[in-house]
Amino acid sequence: MRYQIKKTDELKDQEIKDILNLWDIPEWNEMTPSDFRNSFKDSEFHFLFGSKDEILAVIRLNFDFGLEISEKKYSYAEAGGLVSAQKKKGYGSQLVQYFKKNMTLRNKETIGFCFSDLRPFYQSCGIEILENKAKTIKENNENGWISSEDDDILIFNVSEKNKELLRQLSSEKNAYLIIKE
């Protein structure tokens, strides 16, 4: 097994097809490699590859992400799209370990999100979880500001100061998702 990071423009067309297949998001099924590269241009992909260069697990790191808290902007990298080609083989947890170490070495402030049913997985990976804090993050859509669908904030690498800021989020103190353009 081998850990590798690729920028979006370094992905082979077949790797893009494999990622989309693993993600299994119906509205993305018809996405072309060109569309994919354009949609995820501000991302990098972290892989665990098998001996035949097959994708065992993948996670996306999104750099087009930030939060506004108390009228101040905070920049984070967002981890998402973690998927393993085969469940219960340890590929996902192994990739999470490589990923977390890489974020620490690069000193990248990195958070992710999950639903509460995934807590045991991330806990087993040693990822700090801010339970029920993701709902305090508001996202803007055509109907205005709505709460995030996720339950928890995952801490991959965040300074103590910013971690405390995230811990203080509540129904009275929300964070607002900002897209960095």
C-alpha distance (Angstrom), angle and dihedral (degrees) to the residues before:
residue distance angle dihedral
M1 . . .
R2 3.76 . .
Y3 3.80 134.0 .
Q4 3.80 116.1 -140.5
I5 3.79 138.2 169.0
K6 3.80 122.2 -148.2
K7 3.77 131.4 -176.9
T8 3.78 114.2 -131.8
D9 3.82 93.6 -103.1
E10 3.83 90.3 53.1
L11 3.80 93.6 59.8
K12 3.78 117.8 108.9
D13 3.80 116.2 -128.6
Q14 3.82 89.9 -113.4
E15 3.81 91.4 52.4
I16 3.81 89.3 53.3
K17 3.81 90.3 50.8
D18 3.80 89.8 48.4
I19 3.83 92.2 49.6
L20 3.80 91.8 49.5
N21 3.79 89.8 47.9
L22 3.82 91.3 50.9
W23 3.81 92.9 46.0
D24 3.82 89.9 49.9
I25 3.81 96.9 -163.8
P26 3.84 106.5 160.5
E27 3.81 96.5 -147.1
W28 3.81 89.7 54.8
N29 3.82 96.3 49.3
E30 3.81 93.0 98.1
M31 3.82 94.7 45.0
T32 3.80 112.1 129.0
P33 3.82 121.4 -140.5
S34 3.81 87.8 -106.9
D35 3.83 91.7 52.2
F36 3.81 89.4 47.4
R37 3.80 93.2 51.2
N38 3.79 90.3 49.0
S39 3.82 94.8 45.6
F40 3.80 93.5 48.3
K41 3.81 99.9 33.1
D42 3.82 92.0 127.2
S43 3.80 93.3 54.0
E44 3.74 141.8 83.7
F45 3.77 126.7 -154.2
H46 3.79 126.1 -134.5
F47 3.78 115.8 -155.3
L48 3.73 141.9 -171.4
F49 3.81 105.1 -154.6
G50 3.79 126.9 -164.6
S51 3.81 127.4 -134.0
K52 3.82 91.3 -85.9
D53 3.83 92.4 49.2
E54 3.79 90.9 -102.9
I55 3.81 117.2 148.3
L56 3.81 109.2 -106.2
A57 3.82 94.4 174.0
V58 3.79 138.4 -8.5
I59 3.80 136.9 -166.7
R60 3.79 126.8 -174.7
L61 3.79 123.0 -137.7
N62 3.80 111.5 -154.4
F63 3.80 116.7 -158.6
D64 3.84 93.5 -179.0
F65 3.78 92.7 83.0
G66 3.77 138.6 102.9
L67 3.77 142.7 148.0
E68 3.76 131.9 -134.9
I69 3.79 112.6 -146.4
S70 3.80 121.4 176.7
E71 3.81 90.0 -11.7
K72 3.81 92.9 -55.6
K73 3.81 123.3 112.4
Y74 3.81 121.2 -129.9
S75 3.76 123.4 -169.7
Y76 3.80 120.4 -143.8
A77 3.75 135.4 162.7
E78 3.80 110.2 -122.7
A79 3.78 121.7 -138.9
G80 3.78 114.4 -151.9
G81 3.75 145.8 138.7
L82 3.80 95.4 56.0
V83 3.76 108.8 172.4
S84 3.76 135.1 157.8
A85 3.79 123.5 -146.9
Q86 3.81 90.2 -136.6
K87 3.78 126.2 26.6
K88 3.81 123.0 -129.7
K89 3.83 94.8 18.5
G90 3.82 95.6 104.4
Y91 3.81 94.8 -116.0
G92 3.80 94.8 121.6
S93 3.80 94.5 47.7
Q94 3.80 91.4 46.0
L95 3.81 90.8 51.6
V96 3.82 90.5 48.4
Q97 3.82 89.2 55.2
Y98 3.82 92.8 50.7
F99 3.81 90.6 44.1
K100 3.81 94.8 49.9
K101 3.81 91.5 48.0
N102 3.82 90.5 49.3
M103 3.82 92.4 50.6
T104 3.81 89.9 49.9
L105 3.82 93.6 48.0
R106 3.81 91.1 48.5
N107 3.81 90.9 42.8
K108 3.83 90.9 -129.5
E109 3.80 114.5 164.1
T110 3.80 97.9 -129.7
I111 3.78 132.4 177.0
G112 3.77 134.4 169.0
F113 3.76 138.0 -174.0
C114 3.78 137.1 -129.6
F115 3.77 144.7 171.3
S116 3.79 116.4 -103.2
D117 3.82 92.7 -107.4
L118 3.83 88.8 67.0
R119 3.82 94.1 55.7
P120 3.83 93.9 97.7
F121 3.81 91.2 55.0
Y122 3.81 94.2 50.7
Q123 3.81 91.9 41.6
S124 3.81 89.0 54.5
C125 3.83 87.6 52.9
G126 3.81 91.3 53.5
I127 3.80 94.1 -113.7
E128 3.79 114.9 152.2
I129 3.79 111.0 -123.0
L130 3.79 127.1 -156.0
E131 3.78 96.9 -154.6
N132 3.80 119.4 -139.8
K133 3.81 92.5 -3.8
A134 3.82 98.1 112.5
K135 3.81 91.3 72.5
T136 3.82 88.0 65.0
I137 3.81 88.9 65.2
K138 3.78 111.8 92.3
E139 3.79 122.8 -151.4
N140 3.79 123.5 -161.4
N141 3.80 117.4 -126.9
E142 3.80 134.1 157.0
N143 3.83 89.7 -74.0
G144 3.82 95.6 51.1
W145 3.80 130.1 -104.7
I146 3.81 115.3 -7.0
S147 3.80 132.4 176.6
S148 3.77 119.4 -99.4
E149 3.82 115.4 -97.8
D150 3.80 91.1 -132.6
D151 3.79 123.7 88.1
D152 3.79 105.9 -153.0
I153 3.79 141.1 39.7
L154 3.80 114.7 -134.6
I155 3.80 117.6 -147.3
F156 3.81 111.4 -146.8
N157 3.81 96.2 158.5
V158 3.80 122.8 -15.5
S159 3.79 131.9 149.5
E160 3.80 116.0 -109.0
K161 3.81 89.8 -113.8
N162 3.82 93.3 54.6
K163 3.80 92.3 41.0
E164 3.80 89.0 56.4
L165 3.80 89.4 49.1
L166 3.83 89.9 54.2
R167 3.82 91.3 46.1
Q168 3.81 89.5 56.6
L169 3.80 93.7 58.0
S170 3.80 112.5 118.5
S171 3.79 142.0 149.9
E172 3.82 86.1 -79.4
K173 3.82 94.4 44.7
N174 3.80 111.1 43.9
A175 3.77 131.7 177.2
Y176 3.79 120.3 -136.9
L177 3.77 123.2 -144.0
I178 3.78 113.4 -123.3
I179 3.76 124.7 -169.5
K180 3.78 112.3 -141.8
E181 3.78 109.2 -140.7
